[in-house]
Amino acid sequence: DLYMRGYHYLLTCSFYTDEKDKYLSHLANLEKFRTESYSKMSSITQIVSFIYVHSGRLNKFILLKRYDEGLSVIPKTLKRIAKYKDKLDAHRIMVFYFKFAWLYLMAKQPSKAVDYLNEIQKMEIGALREDIQIYTRLMLLMAHYDLSNLSIMDYLLSNAKQIASKYDETNKMQSSTFQFFSKITRIPIGDRKMEMRKFLSKMEDIKSNVYEKRNFMYLDVTEWLKGRV
């Protein structure tokens, strides 16, 4: 358990510092250890190994921006979630659903992303992981924009702002994204690509700030924009 936790921390650090080679090496070592030790693990340790390894696999495709490939690992993770559902806390399931949604959104399957984002919203999690609850609402805006569901954007935007104010958790990336979606649905269709380019430039400036960069590891709005301009 301690050995796996150590690799989990190494993976997390490599992910947030965008060190792809180190990440792949750490994940390969963790996968090897799990394969060799699984039969000797207690049932609790097996669940821990599932969380670390499957999260590591999903993050690998997010880090490498290979979103279509990442979809292939979701079914196996879902089977494990179903198997261990009674022994997993809501936080763990929420994080998995969030990663699923991001992979589907970036693989140009926004309706599937909405399915998982709606599941997160339905979960009884109270004040758990306030950051992900806010980013879930931001991703919903992105997904419904991709689906051209512009008639509900004001409602979604109002809800996202309400959640953010409730938790007193609004950074530059979040507030700028609110402003963008408030404006983009009110301008002519022909002007929207230009507005997106301007917003992408602004986001890249914000992302270059060392204090803001971590926020983009949760939800990289710049990657979403690049796929649409």
N, C-alpha and C positions, 0 to 999 in steps of 0.2 A: 504493500500500500504506500509506504513512504517512497519507495523507488519510483513508482508510477507518479506520485504527486510531484516529485522532483522533475520528472520529464514534462509533466503538465505545466509547471512553472516556466521551464525552459521554452516550451512551445508558445506559451502566452507572451513571453518576452520577445521571442523571435518574430511573432506575429505583429506585435505593436511597433517593433523597430523595422519591419519590412525586410527582414533578413531571410530571404527565401531558401537559400542553400542550407543554412543552419536549421531552418524549420523542417525541411524535408529529411534531413539527417536525424533530428530528434524524433520525428514521427516514425521513421523507419525503425529506430531503436526501440521505441515504445511498442510498436506493433510486434516486433520480434519477441520482446520480453513477454507480452501478453500471450502470444501463440505458444511459447515454450512453457509458460507457468499456469495457464488457464485451468488445467485439470487439478492442480494442487491448491487453487484458490478457494477460500470460503465463498458462500453465496453473496455475502456483502461485498467482498473484494471484487467478485466478478461484475457486480453492478457498477462499482467504482471504475473498473477497467473499461466497461462499456461507455460510460460518460466521457472519460478522457480520450479514448481512442476514436469514438464516433464524432465527438466534437472536433478532434484533431483532423479527421478526414474532411469534414465540412469546411473547416477553416482553411485547409490546404487549397481547395478549389476557389475559395473567396480570395485568398492571398495571391494566387496565381492568375486570378481573373478568368478561370476556365469554368464558366458558369454552367454551360450545357453539360459538360462532363460531371459536374457536381451533382446534377439531378439524379445521376445513376446510383448514388449512395443513399439517397433518401429512403427508398423502400425498405432496405435492411435496417436502417435506424428506426423507422416506424414500427417494424416488427419487434424490435427490442424494447421500444417504449411501451408497446402493448403488453409485452411479457412482464415488464417490471413496473407497470403503471402504479400499482398499489404501494410500491416501495420507493417511488421517485417523488420528490417534492415539486410543487407547482413551479418553482423557480427554474429547475432543470428543464422541465418540459417547455416552459415559455421560451427559454433561450434556444432550444432546438427548433421550435416553431419559427422563431425570428430568423434564424439562419436559413431555414427552408424557404421562407418568404423572400428573402433577399436573393437567393439563388434563382428562384422562379421569376422574380421581377427582372433580374439582369439577363435571364435566358429568354426574355421577351414572352413570358407567360404570366401577364399581370393578374389574370383571373384566378390562377392557382395561388399567387402571392396573397391576394385578398382573402382567400379561404383560410390561410394560416394566420393572417393578421386578425381576422374576425375571431378565430379561436382564442387568440391571446386576449382580445378584448372581453371575451365571455368568461375568462378564468377568474375565479375569486381569489385575488392575490393581494388585496388591500394596498398597502404602500410598498409592496415588494418590487424591487428593481424599478424604481421610478424612472430611471434613464431609459430603459427599454420600453416602458409604457409610452413615453413621449416619442421615442423614435418609431414606435409602431404606428402612431398617428401620422407622423411625417411620411413614413413609407406608404401608408394608405393614400395620402394625397398624390404621391408619385404614381402609384398603381392605378388609381381611378383616372388620373390624367391620361395615362397610357390607354386606358379603356374608353377615353372620350366621354366619361361620365361627368361632364362639366356642370350639369344642373345641381349636383350635390356637393360641389367643391366648397361653397360658402359654409354649408353645414359642417363638413369635415374640418375645414379650417377653424371654425369657431370651437369645435370640440377639441382640436389639437391645442389651441391657445388656452382653453380652459384647463386642460390637463397640465400644461406647462406652468400656468400660474398657480395651480393648486399645490404643486410641488416646489414652486419657487426655483425652477431649474431651467433657465433659458440662457443659452450661450449665443455667440455671434452666428454660428452656423444655423442654429435653430431659428433665431429671430429673422435672419436674412431669408431663410426658406419660407417662413410665414409671409414675408413681404412679397416674395416672388410669386407665390401661388395666389395671393390676393390680387396681384396685378395681371398675371398671365391670362386669366380667364376673362378679363374685361377688355382686352385689346383685340383688334382684328386678327383673324387667323394668319394672314400674310405677314404680320409683324412678329409672330411668336418665336420664329427661329432666331431672329435677331435679338429678341429679349432673352432667349435662352443662352445665346453666346455671351451677352453682357453679364448674365448671372453666373455663367461658368467662370468667366474671368474674375468676378468678385469672389467666388467660392475658392478659386485657386489661390488668391491672395490671402484669404482667411486661413486656408489649409497650411500655408507656409509659416504661419505663426505657431511656434512651438507649443504654446499653451492651448491652442485650438486643435492641433493635429489629431489628438486622441479621439476627439468627437467623430472624426471621419472614419475611424476604425469601426465604429458602431454602424454608421450609415454613410457611405461615401457618395454624397450627392454629386460630386464631380464626375464619377464614373457613370452614373445614371445620365447626366447631361451630355457627356461625350457620345453616348450611344444614340442620342437624339438630335444632335446638331451636325 
